[in-house]
């Protein structure tokens, strides 16, 4: 059965880093709560409660809204919002971009997909990053992917679902971002959909749209 995605043109935690022992995957803490913590590893996210062990042996000993005591890769450390690296303290920076609307209220940015520059329209109504087959050829994404039915403003079309190595918008960069390629030359401007936007914090400050690393 084909999945149905949405590509309509409708606009509408701080990240701690755990450096594991050699050979272990990178572990990131994306949220701290009383008795539980949210982690990310290899593109997947998972929640652990006190005393639970997750993928690749990540063991949460204790979590509060301010810190998490974690055992991973043969090491133990209590992580706080300021202390996020084994063996030291780093200066926290929060990457964010502020986007002003155009004359018609749309938000446009210039990003990079797999290292190549691409104009993008911010579109919270698009399930995935979305671009045309013509744009896909320019990005050397000429084949592959899984066929999916995509609901557009013009009706349902069959596209192909692909995985992008990296999507970069100014200081915001995400790896392994899902996208859909639509047949033909539309959309004329690629859509920055929720497969990217759902992984960053998004808010309005007046007319500005602010995107920020979690």
Phi and psi in degrees as a GROMACS rama.xvg file:
@    title "Ramachandran Plot"
@    xaxis  label "Phi"
@    yaxis  label "Psi"
@TYPE xy
-79.9448  142.059  UNK-2
-76.8543  152.047  UNK-3
-111.366  124.883  UNK-4
-111.018  170.476  UNK-5
-122.088  129.107  UNK-6
-132.688  39.0236  UNK-7
-71.6166  146.145  UNK-8
-87.284  78.4768  UNK-9
-120.424  120.008  UNK-10
-89.7059  129.85  UNK-11
17.5097  136.34  UNK-14
-103.195  117.578  UNK-15
-102.467  147.432  UNK-16
-114.679  129.691  UNK-17
-110.061  119.43  UNK-18
-94.77  107.606  UNK-19
-80.5494  176.239  UNK-20
-66.2486  161.991  UNK-21
-55.8537  136.565  UNK-22
94.4486  -16.2216  UNK-23
-91.2137  152.088  UNK-24
-73.8332  154.245  UNK-25
-68.3989  133.042  UNK-26
-114.884  130.784  UNK-27
-121.457  139.839  UNK-28
-99.3592  118.964  UNK-29
-106.675  -10.9321  UNK-30
-162.844  142.593  UNK-31
-121.464  131.549  UNK-32
-141.094  167.237  UNK-33
-67.5687  114.541  UNK-34
81.7036  3.57264  UNK-35
-159.699  159.997  UNK-36
-145.643  148.959  UNK-37
-102.619  127.262  UNK-38
-118.785  159.277  UNK-39
-132.816  137.461  UNK-40
-152.553  128.089  UNK-41
52.7795  37.5933  UNK-42
84.9925  -6.95081  UNK-43
-105.016  149.087  UNK-44
-116.284  145.562  UNK-45
-151.233  148.934  UNK-46
-104.8  135.058  UNK-47
-121.651  142.84  UNK-48
-100.421  164.815  UNK-49
-50.0867  128.747  UNK-50
89.1088  -8.83875  UNK-51
-86.3466  153.211  UNK-52
-116.906  132.458  UNK-53
-110.673  -159.311  UNK-54
-55.7281  143.144  UNK-55
55.237  28.6106  UNK-56
80.5252  14.4561  UNK-57
-65.9258  121.182  UNK-58
-121.063  121.026  UNK-59
-94.3636  114.565  UNK-60
-81.7767  -44.3084  UNK-61
-160.313  137.722  UNK-62
-133.357  140.888  UNK-63
-130.274  -179.048  UNK-64
-70.5765  -7.53089  UNK-65
-114.857  -20.6071  UNK-66
-158.325  163.372  UNK-67
-137.433  127.926  UNK-68
-95.2277  116.329  UNK-69
-126.897  141.293  UNK-70
-110.847  128.631  UNK-71
-161.258  135.062  UNK-72
59.3618  32.3304  UNK-73
80.1609  8.93375  UNK-74
-124.242  155.625  UNK-75
-129.687  136.024  UNK-76
-157.891  146.3  UNK-77
-93.9594  118.944  UNK-78
-98.0697  133.813  UNK-79
-119.898  -179.414  UNK-80
-65.9431  -25.8197  UNK-81
-95.8649  -30.1185  UNK-82
-105.779  104.224  UNK-83
-127.589  10.4712  UNK-84
-131.115  134.201  UNK-85
-59.0562  128.902  UNK-86
86.1708  5.14722  UNK-87
-176.717  177.477  UNK-88
-116.959  137.119  UNK-89
-118.847  157.629  UNK-90
-79.3426  119.966  UNK-91
-76.4878  132.809  UNK-92
-126.278  145.86  UNK-93
-117.054  111.342  UNK-94
-79.5458  130.736  UNK-95
-148.043  156.18  UNK-96
-128.984  148.293  UNK-97
-119.88  124.386  UNK-98
-116.532  123.887  UNK-99
-88.5373  144.253  UNK-100
-72.8237  155.447  UNK-101
-81.728  -172.976  UNK-102
-64.5122  -19.1272  UNK-103
-106.042  9.37753  UNK-104
87.717  4.86684  UNK-105
-85.5733  154.734  UNK-106
-113.542  117.742  UNK-107
-121.688  141.111  UNK-108
-135.816  163.385  UNK-109
-109.639  113.568  UNK-110
-117.517  -170.193  UNK-111
-132.536  132.579  UNK-112
-116.681  118.896  UNK-113
51.8037  37.3525  UNK-114
87.1542  -3.25842  UNK-115
-108.939  138.236  UNK-116
-69.589  133.234  UNK-117
-142.211  127.276  UNK-118
-69.1648  139.117  UNK-119
-132.892  142.975  UNK-120
-108.301  126.879  UNK-121
-67.4977  123.791  UNK-122
-141.938  100.127  UNK-123
-73.7083  -8.98926  UNK-124
-86.8274  -6.85376  UNK-125
-94.4379  124.929  UNK-126
-61.5006  -42.446  UNK-127
-125.152  162.7  UNK-128
-55.1594  131.875  UNK-129
-131.847  131.44  UNK-130
-147.662  166.3  UNK-131
-80.098  164.16  UNK-132
-61.7692  -35.5895  UNK-133
-62.0896  -42.5376  UNK-134
-67.9431  -37.192  UNK-135
-61.1599  -39.1189  UNK-136
-64.8355  -38.7805  UNK-137
-65.2047  -30.5927  UNK-138
-89.4981  5.03282  UNK-139
64.116  31.0388  UNK-140
-105.479  64.1133  UNK-141
-86.6569  -16.2767  UNK-142
-150.192  173.394  UNK-143
88.8963  175.756  UNK-144
98.1068  166.919  UNK-145
-104.789  133.577  UNK-146
-67.7723  135.876  UNK-147
-140.173  151.549  UNK-148
-87.0414  130.647  UNK-149
-120.48  127.234  UNK-150
-87.3789  115.981  UNK-151
-116.454  175.921  UNK-152
-63.2865  -23.4138  UNK-153
-96.0862  1.17729  UNK-154
122.081  -171.052  UNK-155
-90.3198  129.645  UNK-156
-126.88  161.791  UNK-157
-98.4254  118.818  UNK-158
-114.742  -171.875  UNK-159
-129.945  133.676  UNK-160
-90.404  129.699  UNK-161
-131.491  166.012  UNK-162
-115.14  120.279  UNK-163
-87.3908  137.623  UNK-164
-63.0326  -43.5076  UNK-165
-158.097  140.277  UNK-166
-122.38  124.909  UNK-167
-122.812  129.846  UNK-168
-128.473  103.035  UNK-169
50.8338  -121.305  UNK-170
-83.6194  -1.50648  UNK-171
-99.3243  118.578  UNK-172
-132.645  133.283  UNK-173
-128.306  140.063  UNK-174
-95.2944  156.344  UNK-175
53.2056  66.9853  UNK-176
-106.072  126.463  UNK-177
-73.1278  145.662  UNK-178
-146.334  165.683  UNK-179
-130.84  137.709  UNK-180
-105.508  125.169  UNK-181
-100.174  146.013  UNK-182
-65.8483  149.021  UNK-183
87.7783  -149.349  UNK-184
-113.884  11.9088  UNK-185
-117.748  143.059  UNK-186
-74.2031  146.82  UNK-187
-63.0643  -34.3706  UNK-188
-116.136  129.103  UNK-189
-59.7487  146.248  UNK-190
-100.965  129.112  UNK-191
-87.9576  92.5553  UNK-192
-90.7496  -169.084  UNK-193
-72.4615  -16.2498  UNK-194
-64.9007  -21.3116  UNK-195
-100.134  -52.0448  UNK-196
-62.4724  -31.0563  UNK-197
-70.9249  -9.22816  UNK-198
-106.271  6.21466  UNK-199
-128.534  164.617  UNK-200
-84.6764  140.638  UNK-201
-136.031  131.873  UNK-202
-152.889  163.907  UNK-203
-105.87  135.825  UNK-204
-123.089  96.6989  UNK-205
65.3296  -127.525  UNK-206
-86.5837  -9.57354  UNK-207
-80.1445  141.769  UNK-208
-101.022  125.047  UNK-209
-111.484  124.621  UNK-210
-112.046  133.842  UNK-211
-140.767  141.272  UNK-212
-61.8639  136.657  UNK-213
